[in-house]
Structure formats: C-alpha cells, structure tokens
Amino acid sequence: MSTRGEHQTVPLSVLLKRELASEKIEDPEIVHGLASHSKKGEDFTLLKTECQRALGDGFTTFSVFGLFDGHNGSAAAIYTKENLLNNVLSAIPADLNRDEWVAALPRALVAGFVKTDKDFQQRAKTSGTTVTFVILEGWVVTVASVGDSRCIFESAEGGIYHLSADHRLECNEEERHRITASGGEVGRLNAGGGAEIGPLRCWPGGLCLSRSIGDMDVGEFIVPVPYVKQVKLSTAGGRMIISSDGVWDALTAEEALDCCRGMPPDAAAAQIVKEAVKPKGLRDDTTCIVVDILPQEKPAALPPPKKPVKGMLKAMFRKKNSGSSSQDKDYMEPDVVEELFEEGSAWLSERLDTKYPLCNMFKLFMCAVCQLEMKPGEGISIHVGTSNPVKLRPWDGPFLCSSCNEKKEAMEGKRPSGNRHGSDSD
C-alpha cells in the first residue's frame, strides 16, 4: 500500500485532452463472465453494464462490478450489494462533465463506503463483508477495496497490475500499527500454555482483516475506508480479474491469467475457479469475475500478450515527469497504463480532502459522508483535531454531521466503540 505523497499523480485533464484534440477514441467494448463455487453461501456479486448518467443534453454510460465476500453471516454482503452504488453516486455532485465526474470518484467511493457501513451497523447485525468495487467509465478504471478480495489487470501489452490492496493483518504491518494505536489488540489465537496458532487477528472479535464493512462487534477501528486506485488503460485493452480470497489463496496473479488465456470471459472465470479449488477441494466460497476491456470490433477472447512478461508484476505505472514543461507531449502515447490516483490512508481528514480543484465537490451545508443537509454552523470540519499544520482552521471543510463525526472519531480511536462481544469471524 502506498503512503500519501509517495509519488505524483497524473493530471486527468491532460490524459483526456488527446481525445478532444484528435479523432475521438471510442469507448471500449465490455465483455464479462462470472463463476462461483459456494460452501457457506456468503459471496455475492454486482454486475451492471451500461449504467446511464445524464450529461448535458444527452447521457454517458459506465459499468460497475462488485464482489462482496461476507463472513459471520451474509447480511452485510447483501446490504452492501444493494446500497453501496447508490451511496457512492449520491456523493457526486450533479452537473459535472465527464472528466470531473471521474475525478470525483475516489472521494465519492470513500464517502459511499463509510455511509454504507454506518447505515448497516445501525441495524445491529454483527456480520461483515469484504468489498472489491470497480467502476469503469470509458478507458478509466477506478477500484475501491476493503478486505482480502483482489482485482488485477493484464494489459494487451503483457503488463500485470494490482488494482487493490490486501488488508489481512498477517501481511500489512501499517494496518497492525494503526489498530493498536486506535485501541485494538493484534495477536494470534492462544491455544494454552503460551502456544499461539493461526493468522494474526484483531481483538476483540478475532477478525483477520483490518478493514471491512459491518463487523460492529469487533470495534470501529476495523474501518470501512477503502484503498482506491484509478488508472487510465491503454486503448489496446486488457483483461481484469476480480476474485475472492478463495482464488488468491491458491493461485498467483500469473497463474490465474495463464490458466485461462485465450478463453472468453465466462469460460475463463469457470477455469480460474476450477484451478483454485482443485488442489485442496472447496474450502471456502470461491468467486471469480472476468472482465475483458476491448477496443470496438475486437474478438471477445483476448489474444496472448504482445510482450509476455511472465513472473514480473508492474510495480510502477507511467507517471508525469515533474521536470517536463510540455504535458501534452509527455502523454500522447496511448498504449500504456497511466496511474491517475492512488491512496490507502484510513483517515477521513486525508481521504475527503480535495486533491482535484473541484470547488463544488462538497456543499457548505451538507455532510460529506451521509449527504445530510445541515443548518449553518452545524457542520464539523473533518480537519478539527488533526495535526495537519495546513488545515488548522475549524471553518475549513469538508464538513460532517454530528453522527458522521462520531463515526470518524471512533475509527480514529478517539472515543469508545459501540458493542464489542466475541466473534469467530474470518
């Protein structure tokens, strides 16, 4: 997971300018397939193509793919599937043009995830769910994730890109430190006599993950704030795989891609699930979504990559050269994957801050998370109480209602969480 300020992001307006300056680049063709083997019945998916959004005198379309891997019951996964998209869209202002709408997605996804979690926890149900949520608008892919399901992408040129983060405590030291600093404990199961077994878990509750939606019984330092990555794809397209941990516990990214190469998406998804289950049998719900993102009038099954790079993951995306004086010249080459945005911080004061100059992203008298209209003076700045020297003024927005501010403080360990009682969640 990258930290804030680790690298520069690419101006979205620069990357999209070539579509206006030259002949229009057509939106890709989207072909998808789904396969799942169920053991607990707690995996759910959302597949929506051709979602319409008003744009000036007409409309534009986008696609949504979601994977919700529930634990300790299916209630959280079902609720999130039914409500997350609407919560994300409600956090985006109306009347944005296409590139403004895409630029607003990272913050809207954070607000939508937190609102979904807050609303679900008010139902007093103790189940939880991981979420990998993908919005595809034109050639721009935005992925938000909590938990240990994953999303990978292989470009037509052969590069493999990880578009999500793994929030297992076992492999994420930064998240372990955050939880202990917020009042939680991290450790393994005590088998007696001082012996410890199994993966690292958060106590109380025993959850192996540091982020999820739901899980009100394990303390609110298990946060719903997603890792978000946004990239602009090559116009040559590629293949995206979204799978639950049942796949990634058995297969590497290269193995998943290699076992289904040349197959159409529906057959590819089935083959990936088959390969994942084969070594040890069906031990967990195992779900896979395969999405081919293709230039118009291309065959549904992707050909082998032009430049095979088996065994190598792309650690870096093409980024802006900070010393360049000509942005247009740097970004005229279309056949690369460009990183637009990446952020994994768990702090709302950072995640709801404005990285893009969208003056109408947040309304002065509206909660940035739940969209509640507030009277003048009722809103609480997300920067109140932070150590950020640039944002010390309490009138600097965005603003939260009192309920969402309580949620923020609980996630930061500044007040006791709600109900906490034992759980065997995985």
C-alpha positions as CSV (number, residue, x, y, z in Angstrom):
1,M,0.0,0.0,0.0
2,S,1.4,3.3,-0.9
3,T,1.5,6.2,1.5
4,R,0.3,9.8,0.9
5,G,2.7,11.8,-1.1
6,E,4.9,8.9,-2.1
7,H,4.5,9.6,-5.8
8,Q,2.9,12.1,-8.1
9,T,-0.3,11.5,-9.9
10,V,-1.2,12.3,-13.5
11,P,-3.5,15.2,-14.3
12,L,-6.7,13.6,-15.7
13,S,-7.4,16.6,-17.9
14,V,-4.0,16.0,-19.7
15,L,-4.7,12.4,-20.3
16,L,-8.1,13.0,-21.7
17,K,-7.1,16.0,-23.8
18,R,-5.9,13.8,-26.7
19,E,-9.4,12.6,-27.2
20,L,-10.6,16.1,-27.9
21,A,-7.6,17.3,-29.9
22,S,-7.5,14.3,-32.3
23,E,-10.1,11.9,-33.6
24,K,-12.4,10.7,-30.9
25,I,-11.3,7.5,-29.2
26,E,-14.3,5.2,-28.9
27,D,-15.3,3.7,-25.5
28,P,-14.2,0.1,-25.1
29,E,-16.4,-2.9,-25.5
30,I,-17.0,-4.7,-22.1
31,V,-17.5,-8.5,-22.0
32,H,-17.7,-10.2,-18.7
33,G,-18.1,-13.6,-17.2
34,L,-18.8,-15.0,-13.7
35,A,-18.2,-18.3,-11.9
36,S,-18.6,-19.3,-8.3
37,H,-18.5,-22.4,-6.1
38,S,-20.3,-21.9,-2.8
39,K,-19.6,-23.5,0.5
40,K,-21.0,-21.0,3.0
41,G,-23.3,-19.0,0.7
42,E,-21.7,-15.7,1.7
43,D,-20.2,-14.5,-1.6
44,F,-22.3,-12.0,-3.6
45,T,-21.7,-10.1,-6.8
46,L,-22.9,-7.0,-8.6
47,L,-22.6,-6.8,-12.4
48,K,-24.1,-3.7,-14.0
49,T,-23.1,-2.6,-17.5
50,E,-24.5,0.3,-19.4
51,C,-25.4,2.4,-16.3
52,Q,-26.6,5.7,-17.6
53,R,-25.7,9.2,-16.3
54,A,-27.1,12.5,-17.5
55,L,-24.5,14.6,-19.3
56,G,-25.6,17.9,-20.8
57,D,-28.3,17.3,-23.4
58,G,-27.6,13.6,-23.5
59,F,-26.1,10.9,-21.3
60,T,-23.0,8.8,-20.8
61,T,-22.6,5.2,-19.6
62,F,-20.4,3.4,-17.2
63,S,-20.1,-0.2,-15.8
64,V,-19.9,-1.4,-12.3
65,F,-18.5,-4.7,-11.0
66,G,-18.6,-5.6,-7.3
67,L,-17.6,-8.6,-5.2
68,F,-18.8,-8.9,-1.6
69,D,-17.3,-11.8,0.4
70,G,-19.3,-12.0,3.6
71,H,-18.3,-13.5,7.0
72,N,-20.2,-14.4,10.1
73,G,-23.3,-14.4,8.0
74,S,-24.4,-12.9,4.7
75,A,-26.4,-9.8,5.9
76,A,-23.6,-7.3,5.5
77,A,-22.7,-8.6,2.0
78,I,-26.3,-8.5,0.8
79,Y,-26.9,-5.0,2.3
80,T,-23.7,-3.6,0.7
81,K,-24.6,-5.1,-2.7
82,E,-28.0,-3.4,-2.6
83,N,-26.9,0.0,-1.3
84,L,-23.2,0.8,-2.0
85,L,-23.6,2.0,-5.6
86,N,-26.4,4.4,-4.7
87,N,-24.4,5.8,-1.7
88,V,-21.4,6.4,-4.0
89,L,-23.4,8.1,-6.7
90,S,-25.2,10.3,-4.2
91,A,-21.9,11.7,-3.0
92,I,-21.0,13.0,-6.5
93,P,-22.4,16.5,-7.3
94,A,-24.8,16.8,-10.2
95,D,-23.8,18.6,-13.5
96,L,-20.2,17.5,-13.6
97,N,-18.7,16.9,-17.0
98,R,-17.1,13.5,-17.8
99,D,-13.6,14.1,-16.6
100,E,-14.8,16.0,-13.4
101,W,-17.1,13.0,-12.7
102,V,-14.3,10.6,-13.0
103,A,-12.0,12.8,-10.9
104,A,-14.7,12.9,-8.1
105,L,-15.0,9.1,-7.9
106,P,-12.1,8.5,-5.4
107,R,-13.6,10.8,-2.7
108,A,-17.2,9.6,-3.5
109,L,-16.2,6.0,-3.0
110,V,-14.7,6.8,0.4
111,A,-17.9,8.6,1.4
112,G,-20.1,5.8,0.0
113,F,-18.2,3.0,1.8
114,V,-18.4,4.8,5.1
115,K,-22.1,5.7,4.8
116,T,-22.9,2.1,3.9
117,D,-21.0,0.8,6.9
118,K,-22.6,3.4,9.2
119,D,-26.1,2.6,8.0
120,F,-25.6,-1.1,8.2
121,Q,-24.3,-1.0,11.7
122,Q,-27.4,0.8,12.9
123,R,-29.2,-2.4,12.1
124,A,-27.3,-4.1,14.9
125,K,-26.3,-7.1,12.9
126,T,-22.8,-8.5,13.5
127,S,-21.8,-9.9,10.1
128,G,-19.2,-8.2,7.9
129,T,-18.0,-8.3,4.3
130,T,-15.0,-7.5,2.2
131,V,-15.7,-5.4,-0.9
132,T,-13.9,-5.0,-4.2
133,F,-15.8,-2.4,-6.2
134,V,-14.9,-1.4,-9.8
135,I,-16.3,1.5,-11.8
136,L,-15.3,1.6,-15.5
137,E,-16.0,4.8,-17.3
138,G,-14.6,4.9,-20.8
139,W,-11.0,3.8,-20.5
140,V,-10.7,4.8,-16.9
141,V,-10.9,2.1,-14.2
142,T,-11.5,3.1,-10.5
143,V,-11.2,0.3,-7.9
144,A,-12.0,0.6,-4.2
145,S,-11.4,-2.2,-1.8
146,V,-11.5,-3.3,1.8
147,G,-10.6,-6.8,2.9
148,D,-8.7,-9.5,1.0
149,S,-10.5,-10.0,-2.2
150,R,-8.4,-8.7,-5.1
151,C,-8.5,-7.1,-8.5
152,I,-5.8,-7.5,-11.1
153,F,-5.4,-6.3,-14.7
154,E,-3.3,-7.6,-17.5
155,S,-2.9,-5.2,-20.4
156,A,-2.8,-6.3,-24.0
157,E,0.9,-5.4,-23.9
158,G,1.5,-8.0,-21.2
159,G,1.9,-5.9,-18.0
160,I,0.2,-7.2,-14.8
161,Y,-1.2,-4.5,-12.5
162,H,-2.6,-4.9,-8.9
163,L,-5.5,-2.5,-8.6
164,S,-6.5,-3.4,-5.0
165,A,-4.9,-3.8,-1.5
166,D,-4.8,-6.7,0.8
167,H,-6.0,-5.8,4.3
168,R,-5.1,-9.0,6.1
169,L,-3.4,-8.2,9.3
170,E,-0.9,-11.0,8.7
171,C,0.7,-9.2,5.8
172,N,0.0,-5.5,6.5
173,E,2.3,-4.0,9.1
174,E,1.0,-0.5,8.7
175,E,-2.6,-1.6,9.4
176,R,-1.4,-3.5,12.5
177,H,0.2,-0.3,13.9
178,R,-3.0,1.7,13.1
179,I,-5.2,-0.7,15.0
180,T,-3.1,-0.9,18.1
181,A,-2.8,2.9,18.1
182,S,-6.6,3.2,17.9
183,G,-7.1,0.9,20.9
184,G,-7.3,-2.6,19.5
185,E,-5.1,-5.6,20.0
186,V,-3.4,-7.7,17.4
187,G,-2.4,-11.3,18.1
188,R,-2.9,-15.0,17.4
189,L,-5.3,-17.5,19.0
190,N,-4.0,-18.7,22.3
191,A,-4.0,-22.5,22.3
192,G,-3.0,-22.7,26.0
193,G,0.4,-23.0,27.6
194,G,1.6,-19.9,25.8
195,A,1.2,-21.5,22.3
196,E,-0.2,-19.3,19.6
197,I,-1.8,-20.6,16.4
198,G,-3.3,-19.3,13.2
199,P,-3.1,-16.0,11.5
200,L,-2.9,-12.6,13.2
201,R,-6.3,-11.4,14.4
202,C,-7.7,-8.2,15.8
203,W,-9.2,-8.4,19.3
204,P,-11.9,-8.1,20.5
205,G,-13.7,-10.1,17.8
206,G,-10.9,-12.2,16.3
207,L,-11.2,-10.7,12.7
208,C,-8.2,-11.4,10.4
209,L,-8.9,-8.2,8.4
210,S,-8.2,-4.6,9.3
211,R,-10.9,-3.1,7.0
212,S,-14.4,-4.3,6.1
213,I,-18.0,-3.1,6.0
214,G,-20.1,-4.2,9.0
215,D,-18.4,-6.1,11.9
216,M,-19.8,-3.9,14.6
217,D,-18.8,-6.5,17.2
218,V,-15.0,-6.0,16.7
219,G,-14.6,-2.3,17.3
220,E,-14.8,0.6,14.9
221,F,-11.0,0.7,14.3
222,I,-11.8,-2.0,11.8
223,V,-12.6,0.7,9.3
224,P,-14.7,0.8,6.0
225,V,-12.4,3.4,4.4
226,P,-11.2,1.8,1.1
227,Y,-8.0,1.8,-0.7
228,V,-8.6,3.4,-4.0
229,K,-6.6,3.2,-7.3
230,Q,-7.6,4.8,-10.5
231,V,-5.9,4.2,-13.8
232,K,-6.4,5.1,-17.5
233,L,-6.0,2.0,-19.6
234,S,-4.3,1.6,-22.9
235,T,-6.7,1.7,-25.8
236,A,-5.5,-1.8,-26.7
237,G,-7.5,-3.0,-23.7
238,G,-6.8,-6.0,-21.5
239,R,-8.3,-8.5,-19.0
240,M,-9.4,-7.7,-15.5
241,I,-9.9,-10.4,-12.8
242,I,-11.9,-9.8,-9.6
243,S,-11.8,-12.7,-7.2
244,S,-12.4,-13.6,-3.6
245,D,-9.7,-15.0,-1.3
246,G,-10.7,-18.5,-2.3
247,V,-8.9,-17.9,-5.6
248,W,-5.9,-15.9,-4.3
249,D,-5.2,-18.4,-1.5
250,A,-4.5,-21.0,-4.2
251,L,-3.3,-19.0,-7.3
252,T,-0.9,-16.2,-8.1
253,A,-1.9,-13.5,-10.5
254,E,0.2,-15.0,-13.2
255,E,-1.3,-18.5,-12.6
256,A,-4.8,-17.1,-12.8
257,L,-4.2,-15.3,-16.0
258,D,-2.2,-18.2,-17.6
259,C,-4.8,-20.9,-16.9
260,C,-7.5,-19.1,-18.9
261,R,-5.5,-17.4,-21.6
262,G,-7.4,-17.2,-24.9
263,M,-10.8,-18.2,-23.3
264,P,-13.9,-15.9,-23.4
265,P,-14.7,-14.4,-20.0
266,D,-17.4,-16.8,-18.9
267,A,-15.1,-19.9,-19.6
268,A,-12.1,-18.1,-18.1
269,A,-13.9,-17.4,-14.8
270,A,-15.0,-21.0,-14.6
271,Q,-11.5,-22.2,-15.3
272,I,-9.9,-20.0,-12.7
273,V,-12.4,-21.2,-10.0
274,K,-11.7,-24.8,-11.1
275,E,-7.9,-24.3,-10.8
276,A,-8.3,-22.7,-7.4
277,V,-10.4,-25.4,-6.0
278,K,-8.5,-28.4,-7.4
279,P,-5.5,-28.6,-5.0
280,K,-7.4,-28.9,-1.7
281,G,-11.1,-29.0,-2.6
282,L,-13.7,-26.4,-1.9
283,R,-12.8,-25.0,1.5
284,D,-14.3,-21.5,1.1
285,D,-16.7,-19.7,-1.1
286,T,-14.7,-19.1,-4.3
287,T,-15.9,-16.5,-6.8
288,C,-14.4,-15.0,-9.9
289,I,-15.4,-12.2,-12.2
290,V,-13.5,-11.8,-15.5
291,V,-13.9,-8.6,-17.5
292,D,-12.4,-8.1,-21.0
293,I,-12.0,-4.5,-21.9
294,L,-11.6,-4.4,-25.6
295,P,-11.3,-1.9,-28.5
296,Q,-14.5,-1.9,-30.5
297,E,-15.0,-4.7,-33.0
298,K,-12.4,-6.9,-31.4
299,P,-13.0,-10.6,-30.6
300,A,-14.3,-11.4,-27.1
301,A,-11.4,-13.6,-26.1
302,L,-8.1,-11.7,-25.7
303,P,-5.1,-12.9,-27.7
304,P,-1.8,-13.7,-25.9
305,P,0.0,-10.5,-24.8
306,K,2.2,-8.8,-27.3
307,K,5.2,-8.9,-24.9
308,P,4.9,-11.8,-22.4
309,V,6.3,-10.8,-19.1
310,K,5.5,-13.9,-17.1
311,G,6.7,-13.7,-13.5
312,M,7.0,-9.9,-13.4
313,L,4.5,-7.6,-11.9
314,K,4.3,-4.0,-12.8
315,A,5.5,-2.2,-9.7
316,M,5.2,1.2,-11.3
317,F,2.8,2.9,-13.6
318,R,3.7,5.5,-16.2
319,K,3.6,8.8,-14.4
320,K,4.1,12.5,-15.1
321,N,7.7,13.7,-15.5
322,S,7.9,16.5,-13.0
323,G,10.6,18.3,-14.9
324,S,8.7,18.5,-18.2
325,S,7.3,21.8,-19.4
326,S,5.1,20.2,-22.0
327,Q,2.4,18.0,-20.6
328,D,0.7,17.2,-23.9
329,K,4.0,15.9,-25.4
330,D,4.5,13.5,-22.4
331,Y,1.1,11.9,-22.7
332,M,0.4,11.5,-26.4
333,E,1.4,7.8,-26.4
334,P,-1.9,5.9,-25.8
335,D,-0.7,2.3,-25.4
336,V,0.4,2.5,-21.7
337,V,-1.5,2.2,-18.4
338,E,-1.5,5.6,-16.7
339,E,-2.0,5.9,-12.9
340,L,-4.3,8.8,-12.1
341,F,-4.9,8.3,-8.3
342,E,-3.8,6.0,-5.5
343,E,-4.5,6.4,-1.8
344,G,-4.8,4.0,1.1
345,S,-5.0,6.1,4.2
346,A,-7.6,5.2,6.8
347,W,-8.0,8.8,7.9
348,L,-11.1,10.7,6.6
349,S,-9.3,14.1,7.0
350,E,-7.0,12.9,4.3
351,R,-9.4,10.9,2.1
352,L,-12.1,13.6,1.9
353,D,-9.6,16.4,1.3
354,T,-9.6,17.8,-2.2
355,K,-6.8,16.7,-4.5
356,Y,-8.6,18.0,-7.5
357,P,-9.7,21.6,-7.9
358,L,-13.5,20.8,-7.8
359,C,-15.0,23.7,-5.9
360,N,-18.4,22.1,-6.0
361,M,-17.3,18.7,-4.7
362,F,-18.6,19.4,-1.2
363,K,-21.6,21.6,-0.3
364,L,-21.0,24.0,2.6
365,F,-24.1,22.8,4.5
366,M,-24.2,19.2,3.6
367,C,-22.4,16.3,5.3
368,A,-19.6,14.9,3.1
369,V,-20.4,11.3,4.1
370,C,-24.2,10.9,4.5
371,Q,-25.3,13.9,2.4
372,L,-27.5,15.2,5.3
373,E,-28.4,18.8,4.9
374,M,-27.3,20.9,7.9
375,K,-28.0,24.3,9.2
376,P,-25.3,27.0,9.1
377,G,-22.8,26.3,11.9
378,E,-23.9,22.6,12.5
379,G,-21.2,21.1,10.3
380,I,-18.0,19.9,11.9
381,S,-14.8,20.2,9.7
382,I,-13.0,16.9,9.0
383,H,-9.8,18.8,10.0
384,V,-10.8,19.6,13.6
385,G,-8.4,17.8,15.9
386,T,-5.9,16.8,13.3
387,S,-2.2,17.6,13.4
388,N,-2.1,18.8,9.8
389,P,-0.5,22.3,10.0
390,V,-2.0,23.3,6.7
391,K,-5.6,22.6,7.9
392,L,-5.8,24.2,11.4
393,R,-8.8,26.4,10.8
394,P,-12.1,24.9,12.0
395,W,-14.0,26.5,9.2
396,D,-12.1,24.6,6.6
397,G,-14.3,21.9,5.0
398,P,-15.5,19.5,4.0
399,F,-17.9,19.1,6.9
400,L,-19.5,16.2,8.7
401,C,-22.8,16.0,10.6
402,S,-22.5,15.1,14.3
403,S,-23.3,11.5,13.7
404,C,-20.7,11.0,11.0
405,N,-18.2,12.9,13.1
406,E,-18.8,10.4,15.9
407,K,-18.1,7.6,13.4
408,K,-14.9,9.3,12.3
409,E,-13.7,9.7,15.9
410,A,-14.5,6.1,16.7
411,M,-12.5,4.9,13.7
412,E,-9.5,7.0,14.9
413,G,-9.7,5.7,18.4
414,K,-10.9,9.0,19.9
415,R,-14.0,7.5,21.6
416,P,-15.0,4.0,22.7
417,S,-16.6,1.9,20.0
418,G,-20.1,0.5,20.3
419,N,-21.0,-3.1,21.1
420,R,-18.0,-5.4,21.5
421,H,-18.5,-9.0,22.0
422,G,-16.9,-12.2,20.9
423,S,-16.9,-13.5,17.3
424,D,-15.3,-16.2,15.2
425,S,-15.2,-14.1,12.1
426,D,-12.7,-14.9,9.4
